[in-house]
């Protein structure tokens, strides 16, 4: 007969096993206090961002009865600042400390989003107001968004960038699981414009968390350099680095079709599928599930097949999701296809960007990070504006379904071209940058070959020389 003491014996072992299952490994990035605060800020800001992702287009579509072309213009207004300001912003970022830019940007983001519920309450809200809001948001993303990516390289060692980006994606993914349901409920209770006030509070909290971060950044003297020389140096560095050219081409091409789909998918859900705001919010939980899955497994997949092939896989997965949604009928199966498309997009986008961001940062010396980041963002987002306008035009003059089919077929074609384009396909491990103490203007002095170990083969087989290379919301 067992005594009470002997019956309790298995429990300590069980709790120990459970603790070992959930405890962080000794070398986990989240054990680092500075990175942990950065992770917390991203999680908080992403939760607020989920509200904006639903509430802003729903405000336009339902409250202001926007047409597909107007929805395309709204998306394009967020992209215009990237085209106008990305390149000069990169030069400026290489001259200033990045963390204060990141904090001010988050604060301005909160204030801008807060103007939408205020305008709705005062009776001023219009599509023109939303266009201005979109333009300001795009300007903040152009500067503070680039600064945030560089801050990560100041907190995390280069060889752990894929792991860091995967964890950052996991923070966003956690918000995407909870956020859409919360956003849908807030929109139902408060209306889409008023729900944006909650986003403003959350983003402001994110800025306050960032104020507790300390990074050691040493700015290099640029007394003898000129603004336009530095800008051209950043362009030259990207142009003459074959991997960066290939990445810009692949992700920039994907952005055309991504934005063509993004501008119509809310309209498709409300007008073709007849989903309510709350049902759309619940469907977006599938997006969170997809990003969580890719965030948890993406680092392992990238390590197993290589960051280049993993990026191409993400392009194909997202395209397949848009194609399935465009092909299936409008009945109840269409509502399931909408959730499936969001799931596929979540998986694909995470696989694309954890590898895209890691690869471009891994090959860039520290003094060139600001200009490289802004140049790459400019290259991949210049095609996004025409893509948004094209998706809106197709949605208004042909059908909403045609925009989705265009996006799906186009993204699959981009993935095929990217696979055939050697520089991406053959990158099996993270390459290394030039020495950080090289001259900041000396893009012509930067080495072009990444080395046989980084590529898993002879670089001459897949990389043209840098002198022969001609030429992208991250």
C-alpha positions as CSV (number, residue, x, y, z in Angstrom):
1,X,0.0,0.0,0.0
2,X,1.4,3.4,-1.1
3,X,1.8,6.1,1.5
4,X,1.0,9.8,0.8
5,X,4.8,10.4,0.6
6,X,5.4,7.7,-2.0
7,X,2.4,8.8,-4.1
8,X,3.9,12.3,-4.3
9,X,7.3,11.1,-5.5
10,X,6.5,11.2,-9.2
11,X,5.4,14.9,-9.1
12,X,8.8,16.5,-8.4
13,X,10.2,14.7,-11.4
14,X,7.2,15.7,-13.6
15,X,7.5,19.4,-12.6
16,X,11.3,19.2,-13.3
17,X,10.7,17.7,-16.8
18,X,8.0,20.4,-17.5
19,X,10.4,23.1,-16.4
20,X,13.2,21.8,-18.5
21,X,10.8,21.7,-21.5
22,X,9.9,25.4,-21.2
23,X,13.1,26.9,-19.7
24,X,15.3,28.9,-22.0
25,X,18.6,27.3,-23.0
26,X,21.7,28.9,-21.3
27,X,22.8,30.7,-24.5
28,X,19.3,31.9,-25.6
29,X,19.1,35.5,-26.8
30,X,16.2,36.2,-24.5
31,X,18.6,35.7,-21.5
32,X,20.3,39.0,-22.6
33,X,18.6,41.9,-20.8
34,X,19.1,44.4,-23.7
35,X,17.7,42.1,-26.3
36,X,14.8,41.1,-24.0
37,X,13.7,44.7,-23.8
38,X,14.0,45.1,-27.6
39,X,11.9,41.9,-28.0
40,X,9.3,43.2,-25.5
41,X,9.0,46.5,-27.5
42,X,8.5,44.6,-30.7
43,X,5.8,42.5,-29.2
44,X,3.9,45.5,-27.8
45,X,4.2,47.5,-31.0
46,X,3.2,44.5,-33.1
47,X,0.1,44.0,-31.0
48,X,-0.9,47.6,-31.7
49,X,0.0,47.1,-35.4
50,X,-2.5,44.3,-35.7
51,X,-5.2,46.8,-34.8
52,X,-4.1,49.3,-37.5
53,X,-3.7,46.5,-40.1
54,X,-7.4,45.8,-39.8
55,X,-8.9,49.1,-38.6
56,X,-7.3,51.5,-41.1
57,X,-8.5,49.7,-44.3
58,X,-11.8,48.8,-42.7
59,X,-12.3,52.5,-41.9
60,X,-11.7,53.3,-45.6
61,X,-13.8,50.4,-46.9
62,X,-16.8,50.4,-44.6
63,X,-17.0,53.9,-43.1
64,X,-15.8,55.9,-46.1
65,X,-16.9,53.4,-48.8
66,X,-13.6,53.6,-50.6
67,X,-13.3,52.2,-54.1
68,X,-10.5,49.6,-55.0
69,X,-8.6,52.5,-56.7
70,X,-8.8,54.6,-53.5
71,X,-7.6,51.6,-51.5
72,X,-4.7,51.3,-53.9
73,X,-3.9,55.0,-53.5
74,X,-4.0,54.6,-49.7
75,X,-1.4,51.8,-49.9
76,X,0.6,53.8,-52.4
77,X,0.7,56.9,-50.0
78,X,2.5,54.7,-47.4
79,X,5.1,53.8,-50.1
80,X,5.8,57.2,-51.6
81,X,8.0,58.3,-48.6
82,X,10.2,55.3,-49.2
83,X,10.8,56.4,-52.8
84,X,11.4,60.0,-51.8
85,X,13.4,59.7,-48.6
86,X,15.0,56.2,-48.3
87,X,18.3,57.1,-49.9
88,X,19.0,60.4,-48.1
89,X,17.7,58.9,-44.9
90,X,20.4,56.2,-45.2
91,X,23.2,58.7,-45.4
92,X,21.6,60.6,-42.4
93,X,21.3,57.5,-40.3
94,X,25.0,56.7,-40.8
95,X,25.8,60.1,-39.3
96,X,23.5,59.9,-36.2
97,X,22.7,57.5,-33.4
98,X,20.0,55.0,-34.4
99,X,18.3,54.3,-31.1
100,X,17.0,57.8,-30.5
101,X,15.6,57.9,-34.1
102,X,13.8,54.6,-33.4
103,X,12.3,55.9,-30.2
104,X,11.1,59.2,-31.7
105,X,9.7,57.3,-34.7
106,X,7.6,55.1,-32.4
107,X,6.3,58.2,-30.6
108,X,5.4,59.9,-33.8
109,X,3.7,56.8,-35.0
110,X,1.5,56.7,-32.0
111,X,0.5,60.4,-32.4
112,X,-0.3,60.0,-36.1
113,X,-2.5,57.0,-35.5
114,X,-4.3,58.8,-32.7
115,X,-5.4,61.5,-35.2
116,X,-7.8,59.1,-37.0
117,X,-10.2,58.6,-34.0
118,X,-9.9,62.3,-33.2
119,X,-10.9,63.2,-36.8
120,X,-13.8,60.7,-36.8
121,X,-15.0,62.2,-33.4
122,X,-14.8,65.7,-34.8
123,X,-16.5,64.8,-38.1
124,X,-13.4,65.6,-40.2
125,X,-12.5,62.1,-41.3
126,X,-12.1,61.6,-45.1
127,X,-10.0,59.7,-47.6
128,X,-7.8,62.7,-47.9
129,X,-7.1,62.6,-44.2
130,X,-6.2,58.9,-44.4
131,X,-3.9,59.6,-47.3
132,X,-2.0,62.1,-45.1
133,X,-1.9,59.6,-42.3
134,X,-0.6,57.0,-44.7
135,X,2.1,59.3,-45.9
136,X,3.3,60.2,-42.4
137,X,3.3,56.5,-41.4
138,X,5.4,55.7,-44.5
139,X,7.8,58.5,-43.6
140,X,8.3,57.1,-40.1
141,X,8.7,53.6,-41.4
142,X,11.4,55.0,-43.8
143,X,13.6,56.5,-41.1
144,X,12.7,54.8,-37.8
145,X,12.1,51.4,-39.5
146,X,15.6,51.4,-41.0
147,X,17.0,52.6,-37.6
148,X,15.3,49.7,-35.8
149,X,17.0,47.1,-38.1
150,X,20.4,48.6,-37.4
151,X,19.8,48.7,-33.7
152,X,19.4,45.0,-33.8
153,X,22.9,44.6,-35.2
154,X,24.2,46.7,-32.3
155,X,22.5,44.3,-29.8
156,X,23.1,40.9,-31.5
157,X,26.2,39.4,-32.9
158,X,26.3,39.0,-36.7
159,X,26.4,35.2,-36.6
160,X,23.1,35.1,-34.6
161,X,21.1,37.5,-36.9
162,X,18.9,34.7,-38.4
163,X,18.1,33.6,-34.9
164,X,17.4,37.2,-33.8
165,X,15.2,37.9,-36.8
166,X,13.3,34.6,-36.2
167,X,12.7,35.6,-32.5
168,X,11.5,39.1,-33.6
169,X,9.2,37.4,-36.1
170,X,8.0,35.2,-33.2
171,X,7.1,38.3,-31.2
172,X,5.2,39.7,-34.2
173,X,3.6,36.3,-34.6
174,X,2.4,36.1,-31.0
175,X,0.7,39.5,-31.6
176,X,-0.8,38.2,-34.8
177,X,-2.4,35.2,-33.0
178,X,-4.0,37.4,-30.3
179,X,-4.2,40.7,-32.1
180,X,-6.8,40.1,-34.9
181,X,-9.3,38.7,-32.5
182,X,-8.8,41.6,-30.1
183,X,-8.9,44.0,-33.0
184,X,-12.2,42.5,-34.4
185,X,-13.8,42.8,-30.9
186,X,-12.6,46.4,-30.5
187,X,-13.8,47.3,-33.9
188,X,-17.2,45.8,-33.1
189,X,-17.5,47.6,-29.8
190,X,-15.9,50.9,-30.6
191,X,-15.9,51.2,-34.4
192,X,-12.8,50.9,-36.6
193,X,-11.6,54.5,-36.2
194,X,-11.8,54.5,-32.3
195,X,-10.1,51.1,-32.2
196,X,-7.0,52.9,-33.5
197,X,-6.7,54.8,-30.2
198,X,-5.8,51.5,-28.5
199,X,-3.0,51.1,-31.1
200,X,-1.7,54.5,-30.3
201,X,-1.4,53.7,-26.6
202,X,0.4,50.4,-27.3
203,X,2.9,52.0,-29.7
204,X,3.6,54.7,-27.1
205,X,4.3,51.9,-24.5
206,X,6.7,50.4,-27.0
207,X,8.6,53.7,-27.2
208,X,8.8,53.8,-23.4
209,X,10.2,50.3,-23.3
210,X,12.9,51.3,-25.8
211,X,14.0,54.2,-23.6
212,X,15.5,51.5,-21.2
213,X,17.8,50.1,-23.9
214,X,21.5,51.0,-23.8
215,X,23.7,50.4,-26.9
216,X,27.3,51.4,-27.4
217,X,27.5,53.1,-30.8
218,X,30.7,54.7,-32.1
219,X,30.0,57.2,-34.9
220,X,32.8,57.5,-37.4
221,X,34.0,61.0,-38.3
222,X,32.9,62.3,-41.7
223,X,34.5,65.7,-41.7
224,X,36.0,65.3,-45.2
225,X,33.0,63.6,-46.8
226,X,30.0,65.1,-48.6
227,X,26.3,64.1,-48.4
228,X,26.0,63.2,-52.1
229,X,29.3,61.3,-52.1
230,X,28.1,59.1,-49.2
231,X,24.7,58.6,-50.9
232,X,26.4,57.5,-54.1
233,X,28.8,55.3,-52.0
234,X,25.8,53.4,-50.6
235,X,24.2,52.9,-54.0
236,X,27.6,51.8,-55.4
237,X,28.1,49.3,-52.6
238,X,24.7,47.6,-53.3
239,X,25.1,47.8,-57.1
240,X,28.5,46.1,-56.9
241,X,27.5,43.4,-54.5
242,X,25.9,40.6,-56.5
243,X,24.1,39.0,-53.7
244,X,22.4,42.3,-52.7
245,X,21.4,42.9,-56.3
246,X,19.8,39.4,-56.5
247,X,18.0,39.9,-53.2
248,X,16.7,43.3,-54.3
249,X,15.4,41.9,-57.5
250,X,13.7,38.9,-56.0
251,X,12.0,40.6,-53.0
252,X,11.3,43.8,-55.1
253,X,9.5,41.7,-57.7
254,X,7.6,39.9,-55.0
255,X,6.5,43.3,-53.5
256,X,4.7,44.1,-56.8
257,X,2.4,41.1,-56.3
258,X,2.2,41.4,-52.5
259,X,0.8,44.9,-52.7
260,X,-1.5,44.0,-55.6
261,X,-3.1,41.4,-53.3
262,X,-3.0,43.5,-50.1
263,X,-5.1,46.4,-51.5
264,X,-8.0,44.2,-52.5
265,X,-8.1,41.4,-49.9
266,X,-10.1,43.3,-47.3
267,X,-12.6,44.4,-50.1
268,X,-12.7,40.8,-51.3
269,X,-13.5,39.6,-47.8
270,X,-16.2,42.1,-47.1
271,X,-17.8,42.5,-50.6
272,X,-17.3,39.1,-52.3
273,X,-17.3,36.8,-49.3
274,X,-19.6,38.8,-47.1
275,X,-17.5,38.6,-44.0
276,X,-18.1,40.9,-41.1
277,X,-15.3,42.9,-39.4
278,X,-15.3,40.4,-36.5
279,X,-15.1,37.4,-38.9
280,X,-12.2,39.0,-40.7
281,X,-10.5,39.6,-37.4
282,X,-10.9,35.9,-36.5
283,X,-9.6,34.9,-40.0
284,X,-6.5,36.9,-39.3
285,X,-5.7,34.5,-36.5
286,X,-4.7,32.1,-39.2
287,X,-2.1,34.7,-40.3
288,X,-0.7,34.6,-36.7
289,X,-0.7,30.9,-36.7
290,X,1.3,30.9,-39.9
291,X,3.9,33.4,-38.7
292,X,4.2,31.5,-35.4
293,X,4.9,28.3,-37.2
294,X,7.4,29.9,-39.5
295,X,9.1,31.8,-36.7
296,X,9.5,28.7,-34.6
297,X,10.8,26.5,-37.5
298,X,12.2,29.1,-39.8
299,X,15.6,29.2,-38.2
300,X,15.9,25.4,-38.4
301,X,14.7,25.3,-42.0
302,X,17.1,28.1,-43.0
303,X,20.0,26.2,-41.3
304,X,19.0,22.9,-43.0
305,X,18.5,24.1,-46.6
306,X,20.3,27.4,-46.5
307,X,19.1,31.0,-46.2
308,X,18.9,31.5,-49.9
309,X,16.7,28.5,-50.8
310,X,14.6,29.2,-47.7
311,X,13.9,32.7,-49.0
312,X,12.8,31.3,-52.4
313,X,10.5,28.8,-50.6
314,X,8.8,31.7,-48.8
315,X,8.2,33.5,-52.2
316,X,6.5,30.3,-53.5
317,X,4.4,29.7,-50.4
318,X,2.9,33.2,-50.3
319,X,2.1,33.1,-54.1
320,X,0.3,29.7,-53.7
321,X,-2.0,31.2,-51.0
322,X,-3.1,34.1,-53.2
323,X,-3.7,31.7,-56.1
324,X,-5.8,29.3,-54.1
325,X,-8.0,32.2,-52.8
326,X,-8.5,33.5,-56.3
327,X,-9.4,30.1,-57.8
328,X,-11.9,28.9,-55.2
329,X,-15.6,29.9,-55.3
330,X,-17.3,32.5,-53.1
331,X,-19.4,30.1,-51.0
332,X,-18.4,29.0,-47.5
333,X,-15.3,27.4,-48.9
334,X,-14.2,30.9,-50.0
335,X,-14.2,32.0,-46.3
336,X,-12.0,29.1,-45.5
337,X,-9.7,29.9,-48.4
338,X,-9.4,33.5,-47.1
339,X,-8.1,32.1,-43.8
340,X,-5.8,29.6,-45.6
341,X,-4.4,32.5,-47.8
342,X,-3.5,34.4,-44.6
343,X,-1.9,31.3,-43.1
344,X,0.2,30.8,-46.2
345,X,1.1,34.5,-46.4
346,X,2.2,34.4,-42.7
347,X,4.5,31.4,-43.4
348,X,5.9,32.7,-46.6
349,X,6.5,36.3,-45.4
350,X,8.4,35.2,-42.3
351,X,10.6,32.8,-44.4
352,X,11.3,35.6,-46.8
353,X,12.2,38.3,-44.4
354,X,14.2,36.6,-41.7
355,X,16.5,35.4,-44.4
356,X,16.4,38.6,-46.5
357,X,17.2,40.8,-43.5
358,X,19.9,38.5,-42.2
359,X,21.7,38.1,-45.5
360,X,21.8,41.8,-46.3
361,X,23.0,42.6,-42.8
362,X,25.6,39.8,-42.7
363,X,27.4,41.0,-45.8
364,X,27.5,44.7,-44.9
365,X,30.3,46.4,-42.8
366,X,29.0,48.5,-39.9
367,X,29.8,51.9,-41.4
368,X,27.7,51.1,-44.4
369,X,24.6,49.6,-42.6
370,X,22.5,52.8,-42.7
371,X,23.0,53.4,-46.4
372,X,22.7,49.7,-47.4
373,X,19.5,49.3,-45.4
374,X,17.8,52.4,-46.9
375,X,19.1,51.6,-50.4
376,X,17.7,48.0,-50.2
377,X,14.4,49.2,-48.7
378,X,14.2,51.7,-51.6
379,X,14.8,49.1,-54.2
380,X,12.3,46.7,-52.9
381,X,9.5,49.3,-52.3
382,X,9.8,51.3,-55.5
383,X,8.0,48.4,-57.3
384,X,5.4,48.2,-54.5
385,X,3.6,51.5,-55.4
386,X,2.9,50.4,-59.0
387,X,1.9,47.0,-57.7
388,X,-0.7,48.6,-55.3
389,X,-2.1,50.8,-58.1
390,X,-2.2,47.8,-60.5
391,X,-4.1,45.7,-58.0
392,X,-6.6,48.5,-57.3
393,X,-7.1,49.1,-61.1
394,X,-7.7,45.3,-61.7
395,X,-10.0,45.1,-58.8
396,X,-12.1,48.1,-60.0
397,X,-12.1,47.5,-63.8
398,X,-11.9,43.7,-64.0
399,X,-12.7,42.0,-60.7
400,X,-11.4,41.7,-57.2
401,X,-10.6,38.0,-57.9
402,X,-8.4,39.0,-60.9
403,X,-6.1,41.0,-58.6
404,X,-5.6,37.9,-56.4
405,X,-4.9,35.7,-59.4
406,X,-2.4,38.2,-60.8
407,X,-0.7,38.2,-57.4
408,X,-0.6,34.5,-57.1
409,X,0.8,33.7,-60.6
410,X,3.2,36.6,-60.4
411,X,4.7,35.6,-57.0
412,X,5.2,32.0,-58.2
413,X,7.0,33.3,-61.3
414,X,9.3,35.4,-59.1
415,X,10.1,32.4,-57.0
416,X,11.0,30.4,-60.1
417,X,13.2,33.2,-61.5
418,X,14.9,33.6,-58.1
419,X,15.6,29.9,-57.9
420,X,17.2,30.0,-61.4
421,X,19.2,33.1,-60.4
422,X,22.3,31.5,-58.8
423,X,23.3,34.1,-56.2
424,X,20.4,33.4,-54.0
425,X,20.0,29.7,-54.7
426,X,23.6,28.9,-53.8
427,X,23.8,30.8,-50.5
428,X,23.8,27.9,-48.0
429,X,25.3,29.7,-44.9
430,X,25.5,33.4,-43.8
431,X,28.4,35.1,-45.5
432,X,30.7,37.6,-43.8
433,X,31.2,41.3,-44.4
434,X,34.2,43.4,-45.2
435,X,36.2,44.7,-42.3
436,X,34.3,47.4,-40.3
437,X,37.3,49.7,-40.4
438,X,37.3,50.1,-44.2
439,X,36.7,53.6,-45.6
440,X,33.0,54.4,-45.4
441,X,33.0,55.7,-49.0
442,X,35.1,52.9,-50.4
443,X,32.3,50.8,-51.9
444,X,34.7,50.1,-54.7
445,X,37.1,48.6,-52.2
446,X,34.5,46.2,-50.8
447,X,35.2,42.5,-51.8
448,X,32.6,41.0,-54.1
449,X,33.2,37.3,-53.6
450,X,31.6,35.9,-50.6
451,X,33.8,32.8,-50.5
452,X,33.4,29.2,-51.2
453,X,32.4,28.2,-47.7
454,X,29.5,30.7,-47.6
455,X,28.1,29.5,-50.9
456,X,28.7,25.8,-50.7
457,X,30.6,25.8,-54.0
458,X,32.9,27.8,-56.3
459,X,31.6,31.4,-56.3
460,X,32.6,31.9,-59.9
461,X,30.0,29.3,-60.8
462,X,27.1,31.4,-59.6
463,X,28.3,35.0,-59.1
464,X,29.3,37.4,-61.9
465,X,32.0,39.8,-61.0
466,X,30.8,42.9,-59.2
467,X,31.7,45.1,-62.0
468,X,29.3,43.2,-64.3
469,X,26.3,43.4,-62.0
470,X,23.6,45.9,-63.1
471,X,21.2,46.4,-60.4
472,X,12.3,45.2,-52.2
473,X,7.7,46.8,-45.8
474,X,11.0,45.8,-44.3
